[in-house]
Amino acid sequence: MDEYLPASNQKLSLLRTPTRIVDYHHATGNFVVRTPKMNRSEIADELSLVFGAPCAILQTSQVSSCVSIAKKVSEPPVQAGIRWTKGIAFKVRGKPCSVDLKPSPLAEFFRVSEYAVGVFKKDQVATNEVLGGNRAGGWGAISADISNAVGGIWTARPLIRIQGVLGKALKYEPSMLPRR
């Protein structure tokens, strides 16, 4: 990833844009981006050209709000052989989510905002509480479930990864840091 960021920023400079990737968290496509641009669609298009995949663009304050909401939601009831993994899916393209999503075989959902859906992913565990081998498509399958229900393109990540990239982003947002 340390070699990937300079190469990605080189591609951005070839697009003659001031947008730059300044950090990342856990090599899973979670990036911190700085840009003076305000048009999210334009920023998303630039990053999509660089990465070869559609991208969700959110401000640090929006991610922080989503995390705060998700952290307060209680887990669904205990199910034998299931460990609930909390996450959030973000709208990449398409219409906002205006409905409460019904559970899928892979997850249960909760409302966060029109551009974010909370997720409780059903992870199968072995008898010793270790994740089982059947991942049933992982977070990509969760994204597909939401895309099918709402329309458009959505991307889902576990909450721990979102909190990690948010922590990195807050280093670049002095106004978001706690005051002494």
NORHU-V450360 format. One record per run of one state. SS is the DSSP state (2 for helix, 1 for strand, 0 for the rest). FROM is the first residue (numbers start at 1). TO is the last residue. Records with the same first field share a line. If there is no record, write none. Layout:
SS=FROM-TO + FROM-TO
This chain:
0=1-1 + 15-19 + 25-30 + 35-39 + 52-59 + 73-81 + 94-106 + 114-115 + 126-130 + 132-137 + 151-152 + 171-173 + 177-180
2=2-14 + 40-51 + 60-72 + 138-150 + 159-170 + 174-176
1=20-24 + 31-34 + 82-93 + 107-113 + 116-125 + 131-131 + 153-158
